[in-house]
Amino acid sequence: MLQVNTLANGTARLVGAVRRNGSFIGRVTGDVMRISGAVGLGQALAFLAAPLLTRLYGPEAFGHFAILGALVNLLLPWALLRFNWALPLPQEDAEARDLLALCLLIVLASAPLLALVGVAAQPWLEGWLSLSVLDVVLVAVALAVTALHEIAMSWLVRHKSFAVMAQARFVTLVGVVGCQILLAALHTDATSLLLGYIGGYTLGALRGAWHARADLAASLRALAPGRLRGVAVEYRRFPLVATPSSMVSAVSAQAPSLVMPSLYGLAVNGQLSLAARVLWQPTAFVGQAVNQVFWGNAARLQHEDPRRLWLLFLILNAGLLAAMAPALVLVWWGPELFGWIFGAAWATAGEYAGVLVLGSFVGLAAHGTESLHIYGRNHWMAAWEVMRLAFIAGSLALSWWLELSPLACIGALTAGSVLANLSLLALNALAILRLRRQEREVKERARCAPAS
């Protein structure tokens, strides 16, 4: 009876909290819907065009493009040093503009440097990943464009310009697919797919930059080495902790695309890339929108109202799990659906998607509300990244050692992904609960302090 009363009281408190915070939750929901609505339209158009893409480009082309895209994502942390993650944090706009200038200068310096290193290493890369000099140069261009796009999105998050962010992401999604379709008239290979990616991300970055043009101009006018050095020192934990952590994350995420061709060939890698691309749609549609809105609010609520932050965390996670639930249909009818939508040659991708969806189900929630760097728990995130990398590397090594089939290898990768994502959810929940406890301790000390 006591347990029933305790549960009832807890439920009543939660309902009361939801009612008291109704306007706040409504505002956050509106921001999420604003972004996901525009992105959803872009995703719908991209999805409608996908059957055309899979009939223009074969599995081998997608497999090679997966390698090139993996290299871009792998190098992205070094091109930014993750200072862009700090853009929402400064209290003063002048300091934020200095940080913006630092981000831009780092990209302008790092992308050409990485290109030179890539060209020097091209003979070795050709033997391992079949990369030509043109591939290396285009990867460097794609890296610079992606980094600038990330900076633009982070700046929009700072100013809570979610409507503009939605427009920019819509332009990016539609631009990538549109450019890839147009370029297929010239060549139906991985080069055209990568050029289409560059075109779409360039358009999205320009949309975000146009909105922030006044801030960009002010940032460049106030450029001063001393001030840049000051913000670099103040936010040094991002390059020192977040960058290596992001690098480990990128290795974990991109390792299958870089290793699978050696184990099973480009065609299998292409099938896997299509399965992953389809499952990525909910992440782009809802997950990234939720994460950007949650990120912008968490930076403020962790100091002002940790209890409201905890409520927001619970509600958004419940919504994300519900949003991903329909995708579980792929477990039973993946090959049939993929073969019907994308063409008979892609039925194997549906089989892979039926396994991968289990990891995506948990991963959407885990990454949608991930903000450990905002809470100053960068070292937690770094430890989690190392753990996830161990799961991924172990799965690939086991597949090679036991000579597993491609489907069995994907099953092992999915099992590791589920365990890793559940751990990430737990770490973020623990971080917020600690903030709540600290708030209670401060209030208790203030009550017990003698009146002056």
Sequence and secondary structure as in RCSB ss.txt:
>XXXX:A:sequence
MLQVNTLANGTARLVGAVRRNGSFIGRVTGDVMRISGAVGLGQALAFLAAPLLTRLYGPEAFGHFAILGALVNLL
LPWALLRFNWALPLPQEDAEARDLLALCLLIVLASAPLLALVGVAAQPWLEGWLSLSVLDVVLVAVALAVTALHE
IAMSWLVRHKSFAVMAQARFVTLVGVVGCQILLAALHTDATSLLLGYIGGYTLGALRGAWHARADLAASLRALAP
GRLRGVAVEYRRFPLVATPSSMVSAVSAQAPSLVMPSLYGLAVNGQLSLAARVLWQPTAFVGQAVNQVFWGNAAR
LQHEDPRRLWLLFLILNAGLLAAMAPALVLVWWGPELFGWIFGAAWATAGEYAGVLVLGSFVGLAAHGTESLHIY
GRNHWMAAWEVMRLAFIAGSLALSWWLELSPLACIGALTAGSVLANLSLLALNALAILRLRRQEREVKERARCAP
AS
>XXXX:A:secstr
 HHHHHHHHHHHHHHHHHHHTHHHHHHHHHHHHHHHHHHHHHHHHHHHHHHHHHHHS HHHHHHHHHHHHHHHHH
HHHHHTTGGGGTT  SSHHHHHHHHHHHHHHHHHHHHHHHHHHHHTHHHHHHHH   HHHHHHHHHHHHHHHHHH
HHHHHHHHTT HHHHHHHHHHHHHHHHHHHHHHTTT  SHHHHHHHHHHHHHHHHHHHHHHTHHHHHHHHHT  H
HHHHHHHHHTTHIIIIIHHHHHHHHHHHHHHHHHHHHHH HHHHHHHHHHHHHHHHHIIIIIHHHHHHHHHHHHH
HHHH HHHHHHHHHHHHHHHHHHHGGGGGHHHHHHHHHHHHH GGGHHHHHHHHHHHHHHHHHHHHHHT  TTTT
T HHHHHHHHHHHHHHHHHHHHHHHHHT  HHHHHHHHHHHHHHHHHHHHHHHHHHHHHHHHHHHHHHHHHHHS 
  
